[in-house]
Amino acid sequence: MSVVSIRLSHELSTRLADEAAVTNKPKSLLLREALVQFLARQKRDRLIAQLTRAAAAVDTREAAALAEEALPFDNEALALGLSAGERDAP
């Protein structure tokens, strides 16, 4: 495991120590968990931004044609899901 050194403001350090005391978790664990969540959120936000840019670049007529083309598959998937739900119902 790598070691990273960071500087925290007094306020942030106090908040971290308080959270560690309340949760009975080491500060290093809290920081790792927070970093994992932050990095996942950053990755998700980048993906959303890419999808938004791609969607904005698509011609509306082309998008409508693609949606119309996919409609039978969507309906089939819904029908399969509904029939599976009926089989699984008590």
C-alpha distances in whole Angstrom, upper triangle without the diagonal:
4,7,10,13,16,20,21,25,26,27,24,23,25,25,21,22,25,23,21,24,26,23,22,18,16,16,12,13,16,14,11,15,17,15,15,18,19,18,20,23,22,22,25,27,27,28,31,32,32,34,37,37,38,40,42,43,45,48,50,52,50,47,50,51,48,48,51,50,47,49,51,47,46,49,49,45,47,50,47,45,48,50,46,46,50,49,46,48,50
4,7,10,13,17,19,23,24,26,22,21,24,24,21,22,25,23,21,24,26,24,23,19,17,16,12,13,16,14,11,15,16,14,15,18,18,17,19,22,21,22,25,26,26,28,30,31,31,34,36,36,37,40,41,42,44,48,49,52,49,47,50,51,48,48,51,50,48,50,52,48,47,50,50,47,48,51,49,47,50,51,48,48,52,51,49,51,52
4,7,10,14,16,20,21,23,20,18,21,22,18,19,23,21,19,22,25,23,22,18,15,14,10,13,15,12,11,15,16,14,15,19,18,18,20,23,22,23,26,27,27,29,32,32,33,35,37,37,39,41,42,43,45,49,50,53,51,49,52,53,50,50,53,53,50,52,54,50,49,52,52,49,50,53,51,49,52,54,51,50,54,54,51,52,54
4,7,10,13,16,18,20,17,16,19,20,16,18,21,20,19,22,24,23,22,19,15,13,10,13,14,11,11,14,14,12,14,17,16,16,19,21,20,21,24,25,25,27,30,30,31,33,35,35,37,39,40,41,43,47,48,51,49,47,50,51,48,48,52,52,49,51,53,50,48,52,52,48,49,53,51,49,51,53,51,50,54,54,51,53,54
4,7,10,13,15,17,15,13,17,18,15,16,20,19,18,21,24,23,22,19,16,13,11,14,15,12,13,16,15,14,17,19,18,18,21,22,21,23,26,26,27,29,31,31,33,35,36,37,39,41,41,43,45,49,50,53,51,49,52,54,51,50,54,54,51,53,55,52,51,54,54,51,52,55,54,51,54,56,53,53,56,56,53,55,56
4,6,10,13,14,12,11,15,15,13,15,18,18,17,20,22,22,22,19,16,13,11,14,14,11,13,16,14,13,16,18,16,17,20,21,20,22,25,25,25,28,30,29,31,34,34,35,37,39,40,41,44,47,48,51,50,47,50,52,49,49,53,53,50,52,54,52,50,53,54,50,51,54,53,50,53,55,53,52,56,56,53,54,56
4,7,9,12,10,9,13,14,13,14,17,18,17,20,22,22,22,20,17,14,13,17,16,13,15,18,16,15,19,20,18,19,23,23,22,24,27,26,27,30,31,31,33,35,36,36,39,41,41,42,45,48,49,53,51,49,52,54,51,51,55,55,52,54,56,54,52,55,56,52,53,56,55,52,55,57,55,54,58,58,55,56,58
4,6,8,6,6,9,10,10,11,14,15,15,18,19,20,20,18,16,12,13,16,14,12,15,17,14,14,18,19,17,19,22,22,21,24,26,25,27,30,30,30,33,35,35,36,39,40,40,42,45,48,49,52,51,48,51,53,51,50,54,54,52,53,56,53,51,54,55,51,51,55,54,51,53,56,54,52,56,57,54,54,56
4,5,5,6,9,10,11,12,14,15,16,18,20,21,22,20,18,15,16,19,16,14,18,19,17,17,21,21,19,21,24,23,23,26,28,27,28,32,32,31,34,36,36,37,40,41,41,43,46,49,49,53,52,49,52,54,52,51,55,56,53,54,57,55,52,55,56,53,53,56,56,53,55,58,55,54,57,58,55,56,57
4,6,5,6,9,10,10,12,14,15,16,18,20,20,20,18,14,17,19,17,16,19,21,18,19,23,23,21,24,27,26,26,29,31,30,31,35,35,35,37,39,39,40,43,44,44,46,49,52,52,56,55,52,55,57,55,54,58,58,56,57,59,57,54,57,58,55,55,58,57,54,56,59,57,55,59,59,56,57,58
4,5,5,6,9,10,11,12,14,15,17,18,19,19,18,14,17,19,16,15,19,20,17,19,22,21,20,23,25,24,25,28,29,28,30,33,33,33,36,38,37,38,41,42,42,45,47,50,50,54,53,50,52,55,53,51,55,56,53,54,57,55,52,55,56,53,52,56,55,52,54,56,54,52,56,57,54,54,55
4,5,5,6,9,10,10,12,14,15,16,18,16,15,12,14,16,13,12,15,16,13,15,18,18,16,19,22,21,21,25,26,25,27,30,30,30,33,35,34,36,39,39,40,42,44,47,48,51,50,47,50,52,50,49,52,53,50,51,54,52,49,52,53,49,49,53,52,49,51,54,51,50,53,54,51,51,53
4,5,5,6,9,10,10,12,14,15,16,15,13,9,12,14,12,11,15,16,14,16,19,19,18,21,23,23,23,26,28,27,29,32,32,33,35,37,37,39,41,42,43,45,47,50,51,54,53,50,53,55,52,51,55,55,53,54,56,54,51,54,55,51,51,55,54,50,52,55,53,51,55,55,52,52,54
4,5,5,6,9,10,11,12,14,15,15,14,11,14,16,13,13,17,18,16,18,21,21,20,23,25,25,26,29,30,29,32,34,34,35,38,39,39,41,43,44,44,47,49,52,52,56,55,52,54,56,54,53,56,57,54,55,57,55,52,55,56,52,52,55,54,51,53,56,53,51,55,55,52,52,53
4,5,5,6,9,10,11,12,14,13,13,10,13,14,11,12,16,15,13,16,19,18,18,21,23,22,23,26,27,26,29,31,31,32,35,36,36,38,40,41,42,44,46,49,49,53,52,48,51,53,51,49,53,54,51,51,54,51,49,51,52,49,48,52,51,47,49,52,50,48,51,52,49,49,50
4,5,5,6,9,10,11,12,10,10,7,10,11,8,8,12,12,11,13,16,16,16,19,21,20,22,25,25,26,28,30,30,31,34,35,36,37,40,40,41,44,46,49,49,52,51,48,50,53,50,49,52,53,50,51,53,50,48,50,51,48,47,51,50,46,48,51,48,47,50,51,47,48,49
4,5,5,6,9,10,10,10,9,7,10,12,10,11,14,15,14,17,19,19,19,22,24,24,25,28,29,29,32,34,34,35,38,39,39,41,43,44,45,47,49,53,53,56,55,52,54,56,53,52,56,56,53,54,56,53,51,53,54,50,50,53,52,49,51,53,51,49,52,53,49,50,50
4,5,5,6,9,10,10,11,9,13,14,11,13,16,16,15,18,20,20,20,23,25,24,26,29,29,30,32,34,34,35,38,39,39,41,44,44,45,48,49,52,52,56,55,51,53,56,53,52,55,56,53,53,55,53,50,52,53,50,49,52,51,48,49,52,49,47,51,51,48,48,49
4,5,5,6,8,8,9,8,11,11,8,11,14,13,12,15,17,16,17,21,22,21,23,26,26,27,29,31,31,33,35,36,37,39,41,41,42,45,47,50,49,53,51,48,50,53,50,48,52,52,49,50,52,49,47,49,50,46,46,49,48,44,46,48,46,44,47,48,44,44,45
4,6,5,5,5,6,6,9,9,7,10,13,12,13,15,17,17,18,21,22,23,25,27,27,28,31,32,33,34,37,38,38,41,42,43,44,47,48,52,51,55,53,50,52,54,51,50,53,54,50,51,53,50,48,50,51,47,47,50,48,45,47,49,46,45,48,48,45,45,46
4,6,5,7,8,9,12,12,11,14,16,16,16,19,21,21,22,25,26,26,28,30,31,32,34,36,36,38,40,41,42,44,46,46,47,50,51,55,54,58,56,53,55,57,54,53,56,57,53,54,56,53,50,53,53,50,49,52,51,47,49,51,48,46,50,50,46,47,47
4,6,8,11,11,14,13,12,15,17,16,16,19,21,20,22,25,25,25,27,30,30,31,33,35,35,37,39,40,40,43,44,45,46,49,50,53,52,56,55,51,53,55,52,51,54,55,51,52,53,51,48,50,51,47,46,49,48,45,46,48,46,44,47,47,44,44,44
4,5,9,10,13,11,9,13,14,13,14,17,18,17,20,22,23,23,26,27,27,29,31,33,33,35,37,38,38,41,42,43,44,47,48,51,51,54,52,49,51,53,50,48,52,52,49,49,51,48,46,48,48,44,44,47,45,42,43,46,43,41,44,44,41,41,41
4,7,9,12,10,10,14,15,14,16,19,19,20,22,24,25,25,28,29,30,31,34,35,35,37,39,40,41,43,45,46,47,49,51,54,54,57,55,52,54,56,53,51,55,55,51,52,54,51,48,50,51,47,47,49,48,44,46,48,45,43,46,46,43,43,44
4,6,8,7,7,10,11,11,13,15,16,17,19,21,22,23,25,26,27,29,31,32,33,35,37,38,39,41,42,43,45,47,48,52,52,55,53,50,52,54,50,49,53,53,49,50,52,49,46,49,49,45,45,48,46,43,45,47,44,43,46,46,42,43,43
4,5,5,7,9,10,11,13,14,16,17,19,20,22,23,25,26,27,29,31,32,33,35,37,38,39,41,43,44,45,47,49,52,52,55,54,50,53,55,51,50,54,54,50,52,53,50,48,51,51,47,47,50,48,45,47,49,46,45,48,48,45,46,46
4,5,5,6,9,10,11,12,14,15,16,18,20,21,22,24,26,27,28,30,31,33,35,36,37,39,40,42,43,45,47,50,50,54,52,49,51,53,50,49,53,53,50,51,53,50,48,50,51,47,47,50,49,46,48,50,47,46,49,49,46,47,48
4,5,5,6,9,10,10,12,14,15,16,18,20,21,22,24,25,27,29,30,31,33,35,36,37,39,40,42,43,45,49,49,52,50,48,50,52,49,48,52,51,48,50,52,48,46,49,50,46,46,49,48,45,47,49,46,45,49,49,46,47,48
4,5,5,6,9,10,11,12,14,15,17,18,20,21,23,24,26,27,29,30,32,33,34,36,38,39,40,42,44,47,48,51,49,46,48,50,47,46,49,49,46,47,49,46,44,46,46,43,43,46,44,41,44,46,43,42,45,45,42,43,44
4,5,5,6,9,10,11,12,14,16,16,18,20,21,22,24,26,27,28,30,32,33,35,36,37,39,41,42,46,46,49,47,44,47,48,45,44,48,48,45,46,48,45,43,45,46,42,42,45,44,41,43,45,42,41,44,45,41,42,43
4,5,5,6,9,10,10,12,14,15,16,18,20,21,22,24,25,27,28,30,31,33,34,36,37,39,41,44,45,48,46,43,46,48,44,44,47,47,44,46,48,45,43,46,46,42,43,46,45,42,44,46,44,43,46,46,43,44,46
4,5,5,6,9,10,11,12,14,15,17,18,20,21,23,24,26,27,29,30,32,33,34,36,38,39,43,43,46,44,42,44,46,43,42,46,45,42,44,46,42,41,44,44,40,41,44,42,39,42,44,41,41,44,44,41,42,44
4,5,5,6,9,10,11,12,14,16,17,18,20,21,23,24,26,27,28,30,32,33,35,36,38,41,42,45,43,40,42,44,41,40,43,43,40,41,43,40,38,41,41,37,38,41,39,36,39,41,38,37,41,41,38,39,40
4,5,5,6,9,10,11,12,14,15,16,18,20,21,22,24,26,27,28,30,31,33,35,36,40,40,43,41,38,41,43,40,39,42,43,40,41,43,40,38,41,41,38,38,41,40,37,40,42,39,38,42,42,39,40,42
4,5,5,6,8,10,10,12,14,15,16,18,20,21,23,24,25,27,29,30,31,33,35,38,39,42,40,37,40,42,39,38,42,42,39,41,43,40,38,41,41,38,38,42,40,38,40,43,40,39,43,43,41,42,44
4,5,5,6,9,10,11,12,14,16,17,18,20,21,23,24,26,27,28,30,32,33,37,37,40,38,35,38,40,36,36,39,39,36,38,40,37,35,38,38,35,35,39,37,34,37,39,37,36,40,40,37,39,41
4,6,5,6,9,10,10,12,14,15,16,18,20,21,22,24,26,27,28,30,32,35,35,38,37,34,36,38,35,34,37,37,34,36,38,35,33,36,36,33,33,37,35,33,35,38,35,34,38,38,36,37,39
4,5,5,6,9,10,10,12,14,15,16,18,20,21,22,24,25,27,29,30,34,34,37,36,33,36,38,35,34,38,38,35,37,39,36,34,37,38,35,35,39,38,35,37,40,38,37,41,41,39,40,42
4,5,5,6,9,10,11,12,14,15,17,18,20,21,23,24,26,27,29,33,33,36,34,32,35,36,33,33,37,36,34,35,38,35,33,36,37,34,34,38,37,34,37,40,37,37,41,41,39,40,42
4,5,5,6,9,10,11,12,14,15,17,18,20,21,22,24,26,27,31,31,34,32,29,32,34,30,30,34,33,30,32,34,31,30,33,33,30,31,34,33,30,33,36,33,33,37,37,35,36,39
4,5,5,6,9,10,10,12,14,15,16,18,20,21,22,24,26,29,29,33,31,28,31,33,30,29,33,33,30,32,34,31,29,32,33,30,31,34,33,31,33,36,34,33,37,38,36,37,39
4,5,5,6,9,10,11,12,14,15,17,18,20,21,23,25,28,29,32,30,28,31,32,30,29,33,33,31,33,35,33,31,34,35,32,33,36,35,33,36,39,37,36,40,41,39,40,42
4,5,5,6,9,10,11,12,14,15,17,18,20,21,23,27,27,30,28,26,29,30,27,27,31,31,28,30,33,30,28,32,32,29,30,34,33,31,34,36,34,34,38,39,37,38,41
4,5,5,6,9,10,11,12,14,15,16,18,20,21,25,25,28,26,23,26,28,25,24,28,28,25,27,30,27,25,29,30,26,27,31,30,28,31,33,32,31,35,36,34,35,38
4,5,5,6,9,10,10,12,14,15,16,18,20,24,24,27,26,23,26,28,25,25,28,29,26,28,31,29,27,30,31,29,29,33,32,30,33,36,34,34,37,39,37,38,41
4,5,5,6,9,10,11,12,14,15,17,19,22,23,26,25,22,25,27,24,24,28,28,26,28,31,29,27,31,32,29,30,34,33,32,34,37,36,35,39,40,38,40,43
4,5,5,6,8,10,10,12,14,15,17,20,21,24,22,19,23,24,21,21,25,25,23,25,28,25,24,27,28,26,27,30,30,28,31,34,32,32,36,37,35,37,40
4,5,5,6,9,10,10,12,14,15,19,19,22,21,18,21,23,20,20,24,24,22,24,27,24,23,26,28,25,26,29,29,27,30,33,32,31,35,36,35,36,39
4,5,5,6,9,10,10,12,15,18,19,22,21,18,21,23,21,21,25,25,24,26,29,27,25,29,30,28,29,32,32,31,33,36,35,35,38,40,39,40,43
4,5,5,6,9,10,11,13,16,18,21,19,17,20,22,19,20,23,23,22,24,27,25,24,28,29,27,28,32,32,30,33,36,35,35,38,39,38,40,43
4,5,5,6,8,10,11,14,15,18,16,14,17,18,16,16,20,20,18,21,24,22,21,24,26,24,25,28,28,27,30,32,32,32,35,36,35,37,40
4,5,5,6,9,10,13,14,17,16,13,16,19,17,17,20,21,20,22,25,24,22,25,27,25,26,30,30,29,31,34,34,33,37,38,37,38,42
4,5,5,6,9,12,14,17,15,14,17,19,17,18,22,22,21,24,27,26,24,28,30,28,29,32,33,32,34,37,36,37,40,41,41,42,45
4,5,5,7,10,12,15,13,11,15,16,14,15,19,19,18,21,24,23,22,25,27,25,27,30,30,30,32,35,34,35,38,39,39,40,44
4,5,5,9,9,12,11,9,12,14,12,13,16,17,16,18,22,21,20,23,25,24,24,28,29,28,30,33,33,33,36,38,37,38,42
4,6,8,9,12,12,10,13,16,15,15,18,20,19,21,25,24,23,26,28,27,28,31,32,31,33,36,36,36,39,41,41,42,45
4,6,9,12,10,10,14,15,14,16,19,19,19,22,25,24,24,27,29,28,29,32,33,33,35,37,37,38,41,42,42,43,47
4,6,8,7,6,10,11,10,12,15,15,16,18,21,21,21,24,26,25,26,29,30,30,32,35,35,36,38,40,40,41,45
4,5,5,6,9,10,11,12,14,15,17,18,22,22,22,24,26,26,27,30,31,31,33,36,36,37,39,41,42,43,46
4,5,5,6,9,10,10,12,14,15,16,20,20,20,22,25,25,25,28,30,29,31,34,35,35,37,39,40,40,44
4,5,5,6,9,10,10,12,14,15,18,20,19,21,24,24,25,27,29,30,31,33,35,35,37,39,40,41,45
4,5,5,6,9,10,10,12,14,17,18,18,20,22,23,24,26,28,28,30,32,33,34,36,38,39,40,44
4,5,5,6,9,10,11,12,16,16,15,18,20,20,21,24,25,25,27,30,30,31,33,35,36,37,41
4,5,5,6,9,10,10,14,15,14,16,19,19,20,22,24,25,26,28,30,30,32,34,35,36,40
4,5,5,6,9,10,13,14,14,16,18,19,20,22,24,25,26,28,29,31,32,34,35,36,40
4,5,5,6,9,11,12,12,15,16,17,18,20,22,22,24,26,27,28,30,32,33,34,38
4,5,5,6,10,10,10,12,14,15,15,18,19,20,21,24,25,26,28,30,30,31,35
4,5,5,8,10,10,11,14,15,16,17,19,20,21,23,25,26,28,30,31,32,35
4,6,7,8,10,11,13,14,16,17,19,20,22,23,24,26,28,29,30,32,36
4,6,5,6,9,10,11,12,14,16,17,18,20,21,23,25,26,27,29,32
4,5,5,6,9,10,10,12,14,15,16,18,20,21,22,24,26,27,30
4,5,5,6,9,10,10,12,14,15,16,18,20,21,23,24,26,29
4,5,5,6,9,10,10,12,14,15,16,18,20,21,22,24,28
4,5,5,6,9,10,10,12,14,15,16,18,20,21,22,26
4,5,5,6,9,10,10,12,14,15,16,18,20,21,25
4,5,5,6,9,10,11,12,14,15,17,18,20,24
4,5,5,6,9,10,10,12,14,15,16,18,22
4,5,5,6,9,10,10,12,14,15,16,20
4,5,5,6,8,10,11,12,14,15,19
4,5,5,6,8,10,11,12,14,18
4,6,5,6,9,10,10,12,16
4,5,5,6,9,10,10,14
4,5,5,6,9,10,13
4,5,5,6,9,12
4,5,5,6,10
4,5,5,9
4,6,8
4,6
4
